Amino acid sequence: MKTLFGDHRTFVPHEELINRLDEVSRKFNVVILKSNLTVPYTSTFFELDCNYWDSVKEQALQDAIANDKK
């Protein structure tokens, strides 16, 4: 994995990961791929992100929308 993706990884507790997956699936289509790998505790999740829209821009948009509704 490190060869493919370098150090771009984050460890997230299982419950938090499931909550994030649940929240994201309300807004976007989610694709789940399963393999026949049977090694315990080896789940790998990929969250695709675009380079032109980051969390700062998203928060600014959400704030503007919230202010507009007032």
mmCIF file of the N, C-alpha and C atoms, coordinates in Angstrom:
data_MODEL
# 
_entry.id   MODEL 
# 
loop_
_atom_site.group_PDB 
_atom_site.id 
_atom_site.type_symbol 
_atom_site.label_atom_id 
_atom_site.label_alt_id 
_atom_site.label_comp_id 
_atom_site.label_asym_id 
_atom_site.label_entity_id 
_atom_site.label_seq_id 
_atom_site.pdbx_PDB_ins_code 
_atom_site.Cartn_x 
_atom_site.Cartn_y 
_atom_site.Cartn_z 
_atom_site.occupancy 
_atom_site.B_iso_or_equiv 
_atom_site.pdbx_formal_charge 
_atom_site.auth_seq_id 
_atom_site.auth_comp_id 
_atom_site.auth_asym_id 
_atom_site.auth_atom_id 
_atom_site.pdbx_PDB_model_num 
ATOM 1   N N  . MET A 1 1  ? 0.824   -1.192  0.000  1.00 0.00 ? 1  MET A N  1 
ATOM 2   C CA . MET A 1 1  ? 0.000   0.000   0.000  1.00 0.00 ? 1  MET A CA 1 
ATOM 3   C C  . MET A 1 1  ? 0.868   1.255   0.000  1.00 0.00 ? 1  MET A C  1 
ATOM 4   N N  . LYS A 1 2  ? 1.942   1.243   0.783  1.00 0.00 ? 2  LYS A N  1 
ATOM 5   C CA . LYS A 1 2  ? 2.795   2.424   0.840  1.00 0.00 ? 2  LYS A CA 1 
ATOM 6   C C  . LYS A 1 2  ? 3.440   2.689   -0.515 1.00 0.00 ? 2  LYS A C  1 
ATOM 7   N N  . THR A 1 3  ? 3.774   1.640   -1.239 1.00 0.00 ? 3  THR A N  1 
ATOM 8   C CA . THR A 1 3  ? 4.353   1.800   -2.575 1.00 0.00 ? 3  THR A CA 1 
ATOM 9   C C  . THR A 1 3  ? 3.371   2.490   -3.507 1.00 0.00 ? 3  THR A C  1 
ATOM 10  N N  . LEU A 1 4  ? 2.102   2.139   -3.406 1.00 0.00 ? 4  LEU A N  1 
ATOM 11  C CA . LEU A 1 4  ? 1.085   2.717   -4.275 1.00 0.00 ? 4  LEU A CA 1 
ATOM 12  C C  . LEU A 1 4  ? 0.680   4.126   -3.874 1.00 0.00 ? 4  LEU A C  1 
ATOM 13  N N  . PHE A 1 5  ? 0.536   4.364   -2.576 1.00 0.00 ? 5  PHE A N  1 
ATOM 14  C CA . PHE A 1 5  ? -0.062  5.606   -2.113 1.00 0.00 ? 5  PHE A CA 1 
ATOM 15  C C  . PHE A 1 5  ? 0.838   6.467   -1.242 1.00 0.00 ? 5  PHE A C  1 
ATOM 16  N N  . GLY A 1 6  ? 2.028   6.016   -0.963 1.00 0.00 ? 6  GLY A N  1 
ATOM 17  C CA . GLY A 1 6  ? 2.922   6.783   -0.098 1.00 0.00 ? 6  GLY A CA 1 
ATOM 18  C C  . GLY A 1 6  ? 2.375   6.833   1.315  1.00 0.00 ? 6  GLY A C  1 
ATOM 19  N N  . ASP A 1 7  ? 2.571   7.955   1.963  1.00 0.00 ? 7  ASP A N  1 
ATOM 20  C CA . ASP A 1 7  ? 2.129   8.097   3.351  1.00 0.00 ? 7  ASP A CA 1 
ATOM 21  C C  . ASP A 1 7  ? 0.764   8.761   3.469  1.00 0.00 ? 7  ASP A C  1 
ATOM 22  N N  . HIS A 1 8  ? -0.026  8.717   2.430  1.00 0.00 ? 8  HIS A N  1 
ATOM 23  C CA . HIS A 1 8  ? -1.364  9.317   2.449  1.00 0.00 ? 8  HIS A CA 1 
ATOM 24  C C  . HIS A 1 8  ? -2.354  8.349   3.069  1.00 0.00 ? 8  HIS A C  1 
ATOM 25  N N  . ARG A 1 9  ? -2.291  8.253   4.371  1.00 0.00 ? 9  ARG A N  1 
ATOM 26  C CA . ARG A 1 9  ? -3.211  7.352   5.058  1.00 0.00 ? 9  ARG A CA 1 
ATOM 27  C C  . ARG A 1 9  ? -3.593  7.945   6.399  1.00 0.00 ? 9  ARG A C  1 
ATOM 28  N N  . THR A 1 10 ? -4.760  7.566   6.839  1.00 0.00 ? 10 THR A N  1 
ATOM 29  C CA . THR A 1 10 ? -5.275  8.026   8.116  1.00 0.00 ? 10 THR A CA 1 
ATOM 30  C C  . THR A 1 10 ? -5.926  6.840   8.803  1.00 0.00 ? 10 THR A C  1 
ATOM 31  N N  . PHE A 1 11 ? -5.665  6.688   10.067 1.00 0.00 ? 11 PHE A N  1 
ATOM 32  C CA . PHE A 1 11 ? -6.302  5.617   10.824 1.00 0.00 ? 11 PHE A CA 1 
ATOM 33  C C  . PHE A 1 11 ? -7.523  6.191   11.518 1.00 0.00 ? 11 PHE A C  1 
ATOM 34  N N  . VAL A 1 12 ? -8.667  5.574   11.280 1.00 0.00 ? 12 VAL A N  1 
ATOM 35  C CA . VAL A 1 12 ? -9.935  6.054   11.818 1.00 0.00 ? 12 VAL A CA 1 
ATOM 36  C C  . VAL A 1 12 ? -10.586 4.910   12.587 1.00 0.00 ? 12 VAL A C  1 
ATOM 37  N N  . PRO A 1 13 ? -11.067 5.165   13.803 1.00 0.00 ? 13 PRO A N  1 
ATOM 38  C CA . PRO A 1 13 ? -11.779 4.117   14.546 1.00 0.00 ? 13 PRO A CA 1 
ATOM 39  C C  . PRO A 1 13 ? -12.977 3.599   13.733 1.00 0.00 ? 13 PRO A C  1 
ATOM 40  N N  . HIS A 1 14 ? -13.255 2.329   13.879 1.00 0.00 ? 14 HIS A N  1 
ATOM 41  C CA . HIS A 1 14 ? -14.292 1.660   13.095 1.00 0.00 ? 14 HIS A CA 1 
ATOM 42  C C  . HIS A 1 14 ? -15.630 2.395   13.166 1.00 0.00 ? 14 HIS A C  1 
ATOM 43  N N  . GLU A 1 15 ? -16.068 2.752   14.362 1.00 0.00 ? 15 GLU A N  1 
ATOM 44  C CA . GLU A 1 15 ? -17.371 3.392   14.523 1.00 0.00 ? 15 GLU A CA 1 
ATOM 45  C C  . GLU A 1 15 ? -17.417 4.748   13.804 1.00 0.00 ? 15 GLU A C  1 
ATOM 46  N N  . GLU A 1 16 ? -16.331 5.512   13.898 1.00 0.00 ? 16 GLU A N  1 
ATOM 47  C CA . GLU A 1 16 ? -16.274 6.797   13.195 1.00 0.00 ? 16 GLU A CA 1 
ATOM 48  C C  . GLU A 1 16 ? -16.315 6.590   11.684 1.00 0.00 ? 16 GLU A C  1 
ATOM 49  N N  . LEU A 1 17 ? -15.631 5.574   11.217 1.00 0.00 ? 17 LEU A N  1 
ATOM 50  C CA . LEU A 1 17 ? -15.614 5.275   9.792  1.00 0.00 ? 17 LEU A CA 1 
ATOM 51  C C  . LEU A 1 17 ? -17.009 4.915   9.286  1.00 0.00 ? 17 LEU A C  1 
ATOM 52  N N  . ILE A 1 18 ? -17.722 4.096   10.020 1.00 0.00 ? 18 ILE A N  1 
ATOM 53  C CA . ILE A 1 18 ? -19.079 3.707   9.642  1.00 0.00 ? 18 ILE A CA 1 
ATOM 54  C C  . ILE A 1 18 ? -19.995 4.930   9.647  1.00 0.00 ? 18 ILE A C  1 
ATOM 55  N N  . ASN A 1 19 ? -19.852 5.807   10.646 1.00 0.00 ? 19 ASN A N  1 
ATOM 56  C CA . ASN A 1 19 ? -20.660 7.030   10.695 1.00 0.00 ? 19 ASN A CA 1 
ATOM 57  C C  . ASN A 1 19 ? -20.380 7.933   9.505  1.00 0.00 ? 19 ASN A C  1 
ATOM 58  N N  . ARG A 1 20 ? -19.106 8.086   9.148  1.00 0.00 ? 20 ARG A N  1 
ATOM 59  C CA . ARG A 1 20 ? -18.744 8.911   7.987  1.00 0.00 ? 20 ARG A CA 1 
ATOM 60  C C  . ARG A 1 20 ? -19.310 8.307   6.707  1.00 0.00 ? 20 ARG A C  1 
ATOM 61  N N  . LEU A 1 21 ? -19.199 7.011   6.569  1.00 0.00 ? 21 LEU A N  1 
ATOM 62  C CA . LEU A 1 21 ? -19.727 6.329   5.392  1.00 0.00 ? 21 LEU A CA 1 
ATOM 63  C C  . LEU A 1 21 ? -21.235 6.515   5.299  1.00 0.00 ? 21 LEU A C  1 
ATOM 64  N N  . ASP A 1 22 ? -21.920 6.412   6.415  1.00 0.00 ? 22 ASP A N  1 
ATOM 65  C CA . ASP A 1 22 ? -23.365 6.605   6.451  1.00 0.00 ? 22 ASP A CA 1 
ATOM 66  C C  . ASP A 1 22 ? -23.735 8.031   6.042  1.00 0.00 ? 22 ASP A C  1 
ATOM 67  N N  . GLU A 1 23 ? -23.015 9.019   6.572  1.00 0.00 ? 23 GLU A N  1 
ATOM 68  C CA . GLU A 1 23 ? -23.293 10.420  6.258  1.00 0.00 ? 23 GLU A CA 1 
ATOM 69  C C  . GLU A 1 23 ? -23.031 10.732  4.787  1.00 0.00 ? 23 GLU A C  1 
ATOM 70  N N  . VAL A 1 24 ? -21.912 10.266  4.278  1.00 0.00 ? 24 VAL A N  1 
ATOM 71  C CA . VAL A 1 24 ? -21.551 10.537  2.880  1.00 0.00 ? 24 VAL A CA 1 
ATOM 72  C C  . VAL A 1 24 ? -22.528 9.859   1.927  1.00 0.00 ? 24 VAL A C  1 
ATOM 73  N N  . SER A 1 25 ? -22.993 8.682   2.282  1.00 0.00 ? 25 SER A N  1 
ATOM 74  C CA . SER A 1 25 ? -23.895 7.948   1.384  1.00 0.00 ? 25 SER A CA 1 
ATOM 75  C C  . SER A 1 25 ? -25.265 8.605   1.265  1.00 0.00 ? 25 SER A C  1 
ATOM 76  N N  . ARG A 1 26 ? -25.576 9.550   2.147  1.00 0.00 ? 26 ARG A N  1 
ATOM 77  C CA . ARG A 1 26 ? -26.829 10.301  2.011  1.00 0.00 ? 26 ARG A CA 1 
ATOM 78  C C  . ARG A 1 26 ? -26.743 11.323  0.882  1.00 0.00 ? 26 ARG A C  1 
ATOM 79  N N  . LYS A 1 27 ? -25.516 11.772  0.577  1.00 0.00 ? 27 LYS A N  1 
ATOM 80  C CA . LYS A 1 27 ? -25.322 12.807  -0.434 1.00 0.00 ? 27 LYS A CA 1 
ATOM 81  C C  . LYS A 1 27 ? -24.789 12.273  -1.756 1.00 0.00 ? 27 LYS A C  1 
ATOM 82  N N  . PHE A 1 28 ? -24.009 11.204  -1.699 1.00 0.00 ? 28 PHE A N  1 
ATOM 83  C CA . PHE A 1 28 ? -23.305 10.704  -2.879 1.00 0.00 ? 28 PHE A CA 1 
ATOM 84  C C  . PHE A 1 28 ? -23.526 9.209   -3.040 1.00 0.00 ? 28 PHE A C  1 
ATOM 85  N N  . ASN A 1 29 ? -23.295 8.741   -4.252 1.00 0.00 ? 29 ASN A N  1 
ATOM 86  C CA . ASN A 1 29 ? -23.286 7.294   -4.480 1.00 0.00 ? 29 ASN A CA 1 
ATOM 87  C C  . ASN A 1 29 ? -22.014 6.731   -3.875 1.00 0.00 ? 29 ASN A C  1 
ATOM 88  N N  . VAL A 1 30 ? -22.126 5.604   -3.216 1.00 0.00 ? 30 VAL A N  1 
ATOM 89  C CA . VAL A 1 30 ? -20.986 4.949   -2.583 1.00 0.00 ? 30 VAL A CA 1 
ATOM 90  C C  . VAL A 1 30 ? -20.797 3.593   -3.240 1.00 0.00 ? 30 VAL A C  1 
ATOM 91  N N  . VAL A 1 31 ? -19.578 3.294   -3.590 1.00 0.00 ? 31 VAL A N  1 
ATOM 92  C CA . VAL A 1 31 ? -19.253 2.010   -4.202 1.00 0.00 ? 31 VAL A CA 1 
ATOM 93  C C  . VAL A 1 31 ? -18.467 1.191   -3.192 1.00 0.00 ? 31 VAL A C  1 
ATOM 94  N N  . ILE A 1 32 ? -18.894 -0.027  -2.966 1.00 0.00 ? 32 ILE A N  1 
ATOM 95  C CA . ILE A 1 32 ? -18.190 -0.925  -2.050 1.00 0.00 ? 32 ILE A CA 1 
ATOM 96  C C  . ILE A 1 32 ? -17.695 -2.113  -2.850 1.00 0.00 ? 32 ILE A C  1 
ATOM 97  N N  . LEU A 1 33 ? -16.401 -2.338  -2.777 1.00 0.00 ? 33 LEU A N  1 
ATOM 98  C CA . LEU A 1 33 ? -15.781 -3.474  -3.454 1.00 0.00 ? 33 LEU A CA 1 
ATOM 99  C C  . LEU A 1 33 ? -15.312 -4.454  -2.392 1.00 0.00 ? 33 LEU A C  1 
ATOM 100 N N  . LYS A 1 34 ? -15.611 -5.709  -2.594 1.00 0.00 ? 34 LYS A N  1 
ATOM 101 C CA . LYS A 1 34 ? -15.178 -6.730  -1.643 1.00 0.00 ? 34 LYS A CA 1 
ATOM 102 C C  . LYS A 1 34 ? -14.249 -7.692  -2.347 1.00 0.00 ? 34 LYS A C  1 
ATOM 103 N N  . SER A 1 35 ? -13.265 -8.164  -1.605 1.00 0.00 ? 35 SER A N  1 
ATOM 104 C CA . SER A 1 35 ? -12.351 -9.164  -2.162 1.00 0.00 ? 35 SER A CA 1 
ATOM 105 C C  . SER A 1 35 ? -12.495 -10.439 -1.346 1.00 0.00 ? 35 SER A C  1 
ATOM 106 N N  . ASN A 1 36 ? -11.739 -11.428 -1.732 1.00 0.00 ? 36 ASN A N  1 
ATOM 107 C CA . ASN A 1 36 ? -11.779 -12.686 -0.985 1.00 0.00 ? 36 ASN A CA 1 
ATOM 108 C C  . ASN A 1 36 ? -10.663 -12.746 0.059  1.00 0.00 ? 36 ASN A C  1 
ATOM 109 N N  . LEU A 1 37 ? -10.053 -11.608 0.374  1.00 0.00 ? 37 LEU A N  1 
ATOM 110 C CA . LEU A 1 37 ? -9.022  -11.545 1.399  1.00 0.00 ? 37 LEU A CA 1 
ATOM 111 C C  . LEU A 1 37 ? -9.646  -11.868 2.756  1.00 0.00 ? 37 LEU A C  1 
ATOM 112 N N  . THR A 1 38 ? -9.026  -12.758 3.496  1.00 0.00 ? 38 THR A N  1 
ATOM 113 C CA . THR A 1 38 ? -9.605  -13.198 4.767  1.00 0.00 ? 38 THR A CA 1 
ATOM 114 C C  . THR A 1 38 ? -8.730  -12.868 5.975  1.00 0.00 ? 38 THR A C  1 
ATOM 115 N N  . VAL A 1 39 ? -7.812  -11.936 5.816  1.00 0.00 ? 39 VAL A N  1 
ATOM 116 C CA . VAL A 1 39 ? -6.976  -11.528 6.942  1.00 0.00 ? 39 VAL A CA 1 
ATOM 117 C C  . VAL A 1 39 ? -7.786  -10.567 7.812  1.00 0.00 ? 39 VAL A C  1 
ATOM 118 N N  . PRO A 1 40 ? -7.917  -10.848 9.124  1.00 0.00 ? 40 PRO A N  1 
ATOM 119 C CA . PRO A 1 40 ? -8.731  -9.980  9.981  1.00 0.00 ? 40 PRO A CA 1 
ATOM 120 C C  . PRO A 1 40 ? -8.166  -8.563  10.090 1.00 0.00 ? 40 PRO A C  1 
ATOM 121 N N  . TYR A 1 41 ? -9.058  -7.611  10.248 1.00 0.00 ? 41 TYR A N  1 
ATOM 122 C CA . TYR A 1 41 ? -8.714  -6.213  10.508 1.00 0.00 ? 41 TYR A CA 1 
ATOM 123 C C  . TYR A 1 41 ? -7.865  -5.585  9.403  1.00 0.00 ? 41 TYR A C  1 
ATOM 124 N N  . THR A 1 42 ? -8.196  -5.877  8.165  1.00 0.00 ? 42 THR A N  1 
ATOM 125 C CA . THR A 1 42 ? -7.407  -5.324  7.061  1.00 0.00 ? 42 THR A CA 1 
ATOM 126 C C  . THR A 1 42 ? -8.270  -4.520  6.097  1.00 0.00 ? 42 THR A C  1 
ATOM 127 N N  . SER A 1 43 ? -9.319  -3.913  6.582  1.00 0.00 ? 43 SER A N  1 
ATOM 128 C CA . SER A 1 43 ? -10.175 -3.102  5.724  1.00 0.00 ? 43 SER A CA 1 
ATOM 129 C C  . SER A 1 43 ? -9.426  -1.870  5.247  1.00 0.00 ? 43 SER A C  1 
ATOM 130 N N  . THR A 1 44 ? -9.590  -1.570  3.984  1.00 0.00 ? 44 THR A N  1 
ATOM 131 C CA . THR A 1 44 ? -8.997  -0.373  3.401  1.00 0.00 ? 44 THR A CA 1 
ATOM 132 C C  . THR A 1 44 ? -10.097 0.403   2.713  1.00 0.00 ? 44 THR A C  1 
ATOM 133 N N  . PHE A 1 45 ? -10.216 1.683   3.041  1.00 0.00 ? 45 PHE A N  1 
ATOM 134 C CA . PHE A 1 45 ? -11.232 2.534   2.456  1.00 0.00 ? 45 PHE A CA 1 
ATOM 135 C C  . PHE A 1 45 ? -10.539 3.669   1.723  1.00 0.00 ? 45 PHE A C  1 
ATOM 136 N N  . PHE A 1 46 ? -11.050 3.998   0.556  1.00 0.00 ? 46 PHE A N  1 
ATOM 137 C CA . PHE A 1 46 ? -10.525 5.103   -0.229 1.00 0.00 ? 46 PHE A CA 1 
ATOM 138 C C  . PHE A 1 46 ? -11.580 6.195   -0.285 1.00 0.00 ? 46 PHE A C  1 
ATOM 139 N N  . GLU A 1 47 ? -11.191 7.377   0.052  1.00 0.00 ? 47 GLU A N  1 
ATOM 140 C CA . GLU A 1 47 ? -12.089 8.517   -0.065 1.00 0.00 ? 47 GLU A CA 1 
ATOM 141 C C  . GLU A 1 47 ? -11.518 9.409   -1.161 1.00 0.00 ? 47 GLU A C  1 
ATOM 142 N N  . LEU A 1 48 ? -12.217 9.462   -2.272 1.00 0.00 ? 48 LEU A N  1 
ATOM 143 C CA . LEU A 1 48 ? -11.743 10.253  -3.396 1.00 0.00 ? 48 LEU A CA 1 
ATOM 144 C C  . LEU A 1 48 ? -12.062 11.714  -3.143 1.00 0.00 ? 48 LEU A C  1 
ATOM 145 N N  . ASP A 1 49 ? -11.114 12.549  -3.433 1.00 0.00 ? 49 ASP A N  1 
ATOM 146 C CA . ASP A 1 49 ? -11.277 13.971  -3.187 1.00 0.00 ? 49 ASP A CA 1 
ATOM 147 C C  . ASP A 1 49 ? -10.738 14.727  -4.392 1.00 0.00 ? 49 ASP A C  1 
ATOM 148 N N  . CYS A 1 50 ? -11.323 15.854  -4.689 1.00 0.00 ? 50 CYS A N  1 
ATOM 149 C CA . CYS A 1 50 ? -10.847 16.647  -5.816 1.00 0.00 ? 50 CYS A CA 1 
ATOM 150 C C  . CYS A 1 50 ? -9.857  17.694  -5.314 1.00 0.00 ? 50 CYS A C  1 
ATOM 151 N N  . ASN A 1 51 ? -8.911  18.031  -6.126 1.00 0.00 ? 51 ASN A N  1 
ATOM 152 C CA . ASN A 1 51 ? -7.870  18.978  -5.713 1.00 0.00 ? 51 ASN A CA 1 
ATOM 153 C C  . ASN A 1 51 ? -8.324  20.423  -5.754 1.00 0.00 ? 51 ASN A C  1 
ATOM 154 N N  . TYR A 1 52 ? -9.377  20.717  -6.482 1.00 0.00 ? 52 TYR A N  1 
ATOM 155 C CA . TYR A 1 52 ? -9.793  22.108  -6.607 1.00 0.00 ? 52 TYR A CA 1 
ATOM 156 C C  . TYR A 1 52 ? -10.783 22.533  -5.526 1.00 0.00 ? 52 TYR A C  1 
ATOM 157 N N  . TRP A 1 53 ? -11.316 21.604  -4.758 1.00 0.00 ? 53 TRP A N  1 
ATOM 158 C CA . TRP A 1 53 ? -12.318 21.943  -3.740 1.00 0.00 ? 53 TRP A CA 1 
ATOM 159 C C  . TRP A 1 53 ? -11.905 21.268  -2.441 1.00 0.00 ? 53 TRP A C  1 
ATOM 160 N N  . ASP A 1 54 ? -11.437 22.054  -1.496 1.00 0.00 ? 54 ASP A N  1 
ATOM 161 C CA . ASP A 1 54 ? -10.972 21.490  -0.233 1.00 0.00 ? 54 ASP A CA 1 
ATOM 162 C C  . ASP A 1 54 ? -11.960 21.802  0.894  1.00 0.00 ? 54 ASP A C  1 
ATOM 163 N N  . SER A 1 55 ? -11.628 21.366  2.090  1.00 0.00 ? 55 SER A N  1 
ATOM 164 C CA . SER A 1 55 ? -12.538 21.548  3.224  1.00 0.00 ? 55 SER A CA 1 
ATOM 165 C C  . SER A 1 55 ? -12.713 23.021  3.591  1.00 0.00 ? 55 SER A C  1 
ATOM 166 N N  . VAL A 1 56 ? -11.704 23.847  3.358  1.00 0.00 ? 56 VAL A N  1 
ATOM 167 C CA . VAL A 1 56 ? -11.823 25.283  3.654  1.00 0.00 ? 56 VAL A CA 1 
ATOM 168 C C  . VAL A 1 56 ? -12.857 25.919  2.727  1.00 0.00 ? 56 VAL A C  1 
ATOM 169 N N  . LYS A 1 57 ? -12.785 25.607  1.430  1.00 0.00 ? 57 LYS A N  1 
ATOM 170 C CA . LYS A 1 57 ? -13.757 26.139  0.474  1.00 0.00 ? 57 LYS A CA 1 
ATOM 171 C C  . LYS A 1 57 ? -15.156 25.613  0.767  1.00 0.00 ? 57 LYS A C  1 
ATOM 172 N N  . GLU A 1 58 ? -15.240 24.353  1.143  1.00 0.00 ? 58 GLU A N  1 
ATOM 173 C CA . GLU A 1 58 ? -16.541 23.763  1.476  1.00 0.00 ? 58 GLU A CA 1 
ATOM 174 C C  . GLU A 1 58 ? -17.154 24.467  2.682  1.00 0.00 ? 58 GLU A C  1 
ATOM 175 N N  . GLN A 1 59 ? -16.341 24.731  3.710  1.00 0.00 ? 59 GLN A N  1 
ATOM 176 C CA . GLN A 1 59 ? -16.855 25.403  4.901  1.00 0.00 ? 59 GLN A CA 1 
ATOM 177 C C  . GLN A 1 59 ? -17.305 26.819  4.567  1.00 0.00 ? 59 GLN A C  1 
ATOM 178 N N  . ALA A 1 60 ? -16.549 27.518  3.729  1.00 0.00 ? 60 ALA A N  1 
ATOM 179 C CA . ALA A 1 60 ? -16.943 28.869  3.327  1.00 0.00 ? 60 ALA A CA 1 
ATOM 180 C C  . ALA A 1 60 ? -18.281 28.838  2.591  1.00 0.00 ? 60 ALA A C  1 
ATOM 181 N N  . LEU A 1 61 ? -18.485 27.852  1.736  1.00 0.00 ? 61 LEU A N  1 
ATOM 182 C CA . LEU A 1 61 ? -19.749 27.708  1.020  1.00 0.00 ? 61 LEU A CA 1 
ATOM 183 C C  . LEU A 1 61 ? -20.885 27.421  1.991  1.00 0.00 ? 61 LEU A C  1 
ATOM 184 N N  . GLN A 1 62 ? -20.664 26.502  2.910  1.00 0.00 ? 62 GLN A N  1 
ATOM 185 C CA . GLN A 1 62 ? -21.701 26.158  3.882  1.00 0.00 ? 62 GLN A CA 1 
ATOM 186 C C  . GLN A 1 62 ? -22.060 27.363  4.759  1.00 0.00 ? 62 GLN A C  1 
ATOM 187 N N  . ASP A 1 63 ? -21.051 28.140  5.148  1.00 0.00 ? 63 ASP A N  1 
ATOM 188 C CA . ASP A 1 63 ? -21.304 29.354  5.935  1.00 0.00 ? 63 ASP A CA 1 
ATOM 189 C C  . ASP A 1 63 ? -22.114 30.371  5.134  1.00 0.00 ? 63 ASP A C  1 
ATOM 190 N N  . ALA A 1 64 ? -21.764 30.552  3.874  1.00 0.00 ? 64 ALA A N  1 
ATOM 191 C CA . ALA A 1 64 ? -22.495 31.498  3.017  1.00 0.00 ? 64 ALA A CA 1 
ATOM 192 C C  . ALA A 1 64 ? -23.951 31.068  2.844  1.00 0.00 ? 64 ALA A C  1 
ATOM 193 N N  . ILE A 1 65 ? -24.177 29.780  2.676  1.00 0.00 ? 65 ILE A N  1 
ATOM 194 C CA . ILE A 1 65 ? -25.546 29.261  2.533  1.00 0.00 ? 65 ILE A CA 1 
ATOM 195 C C  . ILE A 1 65 ? -26.326 29.494  3.824  1.00 0.00 ? 65 ILE A C  1 
ATOM 196 N N  . ALA A 1 66 ? -25.689 29.207  4.954  1.00 0.00 ? 66 ALA A N  1 
ATOM 197 C CA . ALA A 1 66 ? -26.359 29.392  6.245  1.00 0.00 ? 66 ALA A CA 1 
ATOM 198 C C  . ALA A 1 66 ? -26.690 30.870  6.482  1.00 0.00 ? 66 ALA A C  1 
ATOM 199 N N  . ASN A 1 67 ? -25.774 31.757  6.136  1.00 0.00 ? 67 ASN A N  1 
ATOM 200 C CA . ASN A 1 67 ? -26.010 33.204  6.311  1.00 0.00 ? 67 ASN A CA 1 
ATOM 201 C C  . ASN A 1 67 ? -27.099 33.695  5.379  1.00 0.00 ? 67 ASN A C  1 
ATOM 202 N N  . ASP A 1 68 ? -27.190 33.127  4.202  1.00 0.00 ? 68 ASP A N  1 
ATOM 203 C CA . ASP A 1 68 ? -28.203 33.513  3.234  1.00 0.00 ? 68 ASP A CA 1 
ATOM 204 C C  . ASP A 1 68 ? -29.597 33.128  3.699  1.00 0.00 ? 68 ASP A C  1 
ATOM 205 N N  . LYS A 1 69 ? -29.696 32.061  4.464  1.00 0.00 ? 69 LYS A N  1 
ATOM 206 C CA . LYS A 1 69 ? -30.996 31.577  4.946  1.00 0.00 ? 69 LYS A CA 1 
ATOM 207 C C  . LYS A 1 69 ? -31.519 32.400  6.115  1.00 0.00 ? 69 LYS A C  1 
ATOM 208 N N  . LYS A 1 70 ? -30.664 33.200  6.720  1.00 0.00 ? 70 LYS A N  1 
ATOM 209 C CA . LYS A 1 70 ? -31.067 34.002  7.893  1.00 0.00 ? 70 LYS A CA 1 
ATOM 210 C C  . LYS A 1 70 ? -31.874 35.211  7.490  1.00 0.00 ? 70 LYS A C  1 
# 
